[in-house]
Amino acid sequence: MKESKLRSLITKCKKYGFLFTELVKRDFKKKYKRTYLGMLWSILSPLLTLLVMRVVFGQFFGKAVEHYIIYLFCGNIIFSYFSDATSGGMGSLLANADIFTKINIPKYLFLFSRNISSLINFGLTFAVFLIFCIIDGITFTFAFFLLIIPIVCLIFFNIGAGLVLSALFVLFRDLQYLWSVFTTLLMYASAIFYTVDGYSPLMQRLFLCNPIYVYIKYFRIIVIDNAIPSIQFNLLAIGYAALAFVIGIFVYKKLNHKFLYYV
C-alpha cells in the first residue's frame, strides 16, 4: 500500500515537473517585478533589518552578548524565512485559483513552488550570513554541517504551516490580518534581539515551546557557542517539523474538496 502511494507520488512529480519549475521561476520573478535592484533585495532586505536592529537594540544588549551581530543575524535569517514562506504560502491557492479551477492539477504545487521561492531567498541570505561569520571571527568547524538539520526541519515546518494556512485562507479571508498580528507577536517571543539568560529556568523552558525559537537557538548553539545541540534538542526540533507537516497534510486533505466552492 505504502509502496503504491510512493510510486504514485513519484509519477506525479515527473508528470508535473516542468509546471512546478515554471511556477518557481514565476513566483521568484514576480516578487521583484518592476524593481530596480531585483533579486538583490533578497540580500538587502534582511541586511537592512539587521542594521536597524543593531542600531536600536545594540546599546541595550550588544555589550552583554558575544558576537551580537551574528546573534541578531541568526534570529533574523530564520524568522524572515519562516515569515516569508508562511505569509506567501497562505495566499498561494487563492492567487492561482484561475489556474486550478480550469485545469485539473494538484493544488499543493502552488504552495510548494512558493516555498521553494522562499528557500532560494533564504539560501542567498545564508551565503551572506556565512560571510558575516568570517568577518566577525567565527571559527568554522565540522559542526557547521549540522546546520542542515534546522534548515530541513524549517522547510517541513513551513510547508506544514503553509498547508494549514493556505487551506484556511480560502475559507476565511480574515486570516491574513490575524496571521500578521501573530507573526509580529511571535517575532518578539523568539528572542531575536535579546537573550533569555536572565529569565528563570522555567521561563527558559517555556521559550522552547516556540518552534521558531528552537531553530534560532539551534543556529546559535553551533555558530556562536561552537557546540553541538543535545540529542533531546535535536528530537525537539525534528518533532516540531514532523508535527506541523502531519497536521498540515491532515487539514489540507480535510478541506481540499471545498476549495472550488470558495475561490
C-alpha positions in Angstrom: 0.0 0.0 0.0 2.7 2.4 1.0 4.8 1.4 -2.0 2.0 2.1 -4.4 1.5 5.6 -2.8 5.2 6.3 -3.2 5.1 5.3 -6.9 2.0 7.5 -7.4 3.8 10.4 -5.8 7.0 9.9 -8.0 4.8 9.6 -11.1 3.1 12.9 -10.2 6.4 14.6 -9.6 7.6 13.5 -13.1 4.3 14.5 -14.7 4.2 18.0 -13.3 7.9 18.6 -13.0 8.0 21.2 -15.8 5.0 23.0 -14.4 6.5 23.1 -11.0 9.8 24.5 -12.3 7.9 27.2 -14.2 5.8 28.1 -11.1 9.0 28.5 -9.0 10.5 30.8 -11.7 7.3 32.8 -11.9 7.0 33.2 -8.1 10.6 34.3 -7.8 10.4 36.8 -10.6 7.0 38.1 -9.6 8.3 39.1 -6.1 10.8 41.5 -7.7 8.9 42.6 -10.7 9.4 46.3 -11.6 12.1 46.8 -9.0 15.4 48.3 -10.0 17.5 46.0 -7.8 15.6 42.9 -8.4 16.8 39.8 -6.5 19.4 41.9 -4.7 16.5 42.8 -2.4 16.7 39.1 -1.1 20.1 40.1 0.4 19.5 43.8 1.1 16.2 43.4 2.9 17.5 41.2 5.8 20.7 43.3 5.9 18.7 46.5 6.4 16.6 44.8 9.0 19.7 43.6 10.7 21.2 47.2 10.6 18.0 48.6 12.2 18.1 46.0 15.0 21.7 46.6 15.6 21.2 50.4 15.9 18.1 50.1 18.1 18.9 47.2 20.3 22.7 47.1 20.2 23.1 49.6 23.0 20.9 47.6 25.3 22.0 44.0 24.6 25.1 44.3 22.4 27.6 44.6 25.2 26.3 41.6 27.1 26.2 39.2 24.1 29.3 37.9 22.3 29.2 38.3 18.5 26.0 40.3 18.8 25.7 40.9 15.0 25.8 37.2 14.4 23.4 36.6 17.3 21.0 39.0 15.6 21.6 37.5 12.1 20.8 34.0 13.3 17.4 35.2 14.6 16.7 37.4 11.6 17.5 34.9 8.9 15.4 32.1 10.5 12.4 34.3 11.3 12.5 36.0 7.9 12.4 32.7 6.1 9.6 31.5 8.2 7.6 34.7 7.8 8.1 34.9 4.0 7.3 31.2 3.4 4.1 31.1 5.5 2.8 34.5 4.6 3.4 33.8 0.9 2.2 30.3 1.1 -1.1 31.4 2.8 -2.3 33.1 -0.4 -0.8 30.7 -2.9 -4.0 28.8 -3.5 -6.2 31.9 -3.8 -3.7 33.7 -6.1 -3.8 30.7 -8.5 -7.5 30.0 -8.4 -7.8 30.9 -12.1 -5.5 28.1 -13.0 -6.7 25.1 -10.9 -10.4 25.9 -11.5 -9.8 25.4 -15.2 -7.1 22.7 -15.2 -7.0 19.5 -13.1 -3.6 19.8 -11.4 -2.5 19.2 -7.8 -3.2 22.4 -6.0 -0.5 21.9 -3.5 2.1 22.6 -6.3 1.4 26.3 -5.9 2.2 26.1 -2.2 5.4 24.1 -2.8 6.6 26.4 -5.5 6.1 29.4 -3.2 8.1 27.6 -0.5 10.9 26.9 -2.9 11.0 30.6 -3.9 11.3 31.5 -0.2 14.0 28.8 0.2 16.0 30.4 -2.6 15.8 33.8 -0.9 16.9 32.1 2.3 19.9 30.5 0.5 21.1 33.8 -0.8 20.8 35.4 2.7 22.5 32.4 4.2 25.5 32.9 1.9 25.8 36.5 3.2 25.4 35.2 6.8 28.5 33.0 6.3 30.5 35.9 5.1 29.5 37.9 8.2 30.6 35.0 10.3 34.1 35.1 8.7 34.3 38.9 9.2 33.2 38.6 12.8 35.9 36.0 13.5 33.6 33.0 14.0 35.5 29.7 13.9 34.2 27.3 11.3 34.1 23.7 12.5 32.6 20.4 11.4 29.5 21.2 13.4 28.5 23.8 10.8 27.4 21.0 8.6 24.8 20.2 11.2 23.0 23.4 10.3 21.4 21.4 7.6 19.2 19.8 10.4 17.4 23.0 11.5 17.2 24.2 7.8 15.5 20.9 6.7 13.2 21.0 9.8 12.2 24.5 9.0 11.4 23.6 5.4 9.0 20.9 6.6 7.6 23.1 9.3 7.0 25.9 6.8 5.3 23.5 4.4 3.1 22.1 7.2 2.1 25.6 8.4 1.6 26.7 4.8 -0.8 23.8 4.1 -2.9 24.8 7.1 -2.8 28.5 6.3 -3.5 28.2 2.6 -6.4 25.8 3.2 -8.0 28.0 5.9 -7.3 31.3 3.9 -9.5 30.0 1.1 -12.4 29.7 3.6 -11.6 32.7 5.9 -10.0 35.7 4.3 -9.6 37.4 7.7 -6.8 35.0 8.4 -4.3 37.3 6.7 -4.8 40.0 9.2 -4.7 37.6 12.2 -1.6 36.0 10.9 0.1 39.4 10.5 -0.6 40.1 14.2 0.5 36.6 15.2 3.8 36.8 13.4 4.6 40.1 15.0 3.9 38.6 18.4 6.0 35.6 17.5 8.9 37.7 16.5 9.1 39.3 19.9 8.7 35.9 21.5 11.6 34.4 19.6 14.4 36.2 21.4 15.8 37.6 18.2 17.4 40.7 19.6 17.6 39.8 23.3 18.8 36.8 25.4 16.7 34.6 27.7 19.6 34.0 30.1 18.1 36.5 32.6 14.9 34.6 32.9 14.1 31.8 35.3 14.8 28.2 34.3 11.0 27.7 34.0 10.7 30.7 31.6 13.7 29.5 29.6 11.9 26.1 29.1 8.7 27.9 28.1 10.6 29.6 25.3 11.3 26.1 23.9 7.5 25.8 23.3 8.1 28.2 20.4 9.4 26.2 17.4 11.0 29.2 15.7 13.0 30.0 18.8 14.2 26.4 18.8 15.5 26.7 15.3 17.1 30.0 16.0 18.7 28.6 19.2 20.0 25.6 17.1 21.8 28.0 14.8 23.3 30.0 17.8 24.5 26.9 19.6 26.5 25.8 16.6 27.7 29.1 15.2 28.3 31.2 18.4 28.7 28.6 21.1 30.7 26.3 18.8 28.9 23.3 20.3 26.6 20.5 19.1 22.9 20.5 20.3 21.9 17.6 22.6 20.0 14.6 21.3 16.9 15.9 23.2 17.2 19.3 21.5 17.5 17.6 18.1 14.5 15.5 18.8 12.5 18.6 19.8 13.5 20.4 16.5 12.6 17.3 14.4 9.4 16.7 16.4 8.1 20.2 15.7 8.7 19.8 12.0 7.1 16.4 11.8 4.1 17.5 13.8 3.5 20.6 11.7 3.9 18.6 8.5 1.4 15.9 9.6 -1.1 18.4 10.8 -0.7 20.3 7.5 -1.4 17.3 5.4 -4.4 16.3 7.6 -6.0 19.8 7.4 -5.3 20.2 3.7 -6.9 16.8 2.9 -9.9 17.6 5.1 -10.6 20.9 3.3 -9.3 20.2 -0.2 -12.8 19.3 -1.6 -14.2 22.7 -0.5 -11.7 24.9 -2.3 -13.6 25.1 -5.6 -16.7 26.4 -3.8 -15.0 29.4 -2.2 -12.5 30.7 -4.7 
